[in-house]
Amino acid sequence: MTFDTCEQFLDAVFRAAHAMGYARELGKDGWQIGLGGEVLHEGHLAEMYPDILEPGTDVSFLISEVAPGREGAHEPMREIIEKIQKG
């Protein structure tokens, strides 16, 4: 699946996360999702777009770059990206 805008990407991430049972909450830095005991907010996700959608991208590296110390979010985020790429 491709996205024309970052907003479309964010919407897809939040919808997929919700479908997978992750909570979406409004935090001090905007909308966020809790992943594996860690939180990624929409600013983190926007910083990873569009790189996170490229084949072979190291999702863990991108998360570490924009949100250091959130190792618990790596695997759930990989699963979310796989889900939205499958459509």
N, C-alpha and C positions, 0 to 999 in steps of 0.2 A: 504494500500500500504506500502511496506517495501522498505528501501533504504540500499544498501550495503555500501555507503560512505556518508560522510557529503556533498560532492560536488553534489551528486545526490539529496540530500535533499534540498540544497540551490537552485538548478536549479528548482526543483518542486515548491518551495515556490515562487520564482520570476515569474515563468510561471503562477501560480495560481493567484498571486497578480495582474499581468498584465491583466489576463482574467477578473478579478473582477473590473478593472478600476483604480487600484493603480499605480502610476508612479514609474518606476525604474530609478534611477539616479546614476551617478558615483560621489561619494563624496570623501572627504579627507580620509575617512576610508574604501574606497572600495565601492562596489555596495550597494545601500540602497533603501528601499521602504518607501514611505510616507504613514502612516496609521493613519487616524483620526487626522490629524494635527501634528502627531509625526513621527519621523524617526527611523527605525531600520536598521542598516547596517549588512553586511554579517558576521562581527565578533560577533555581538549580536546573530544572528540566529545560527551561528556555536556553540556558547557556550550553547545554549539550546538543541542542538542535542546530543543524541537521546531522551533525557528525555521528550521533548515536544510531542513526538509521543506515549508515553505510555498511555494506557487507564486510565482515571480518573485524568490525570495530571492537575494541577492548572496552566494554561497558564499565568494568571495574576501574580502569584507568581514568575514564571520563568522570566518573563519580568522584574519585579521589582528587581529581583536579578542581572540581567545582564545590565539593562538599567533603573535605578531608575528615577522616575518622568515622565514616558511616559505612563500615564494611558490611554490616547486617543488611544493607539495602542493595548490595550488588546482585545477588542471585534473584531476588524478587524483581528487580528492575530488568534484568536479562529476560526473565519470563514474560514480563509485560511487553517488552519490545518485540519478542517473538510473536506474541499474540496479536499485536497491532499490525505486524508485517504480514501475517497470514490473512489478515482481513476479517 
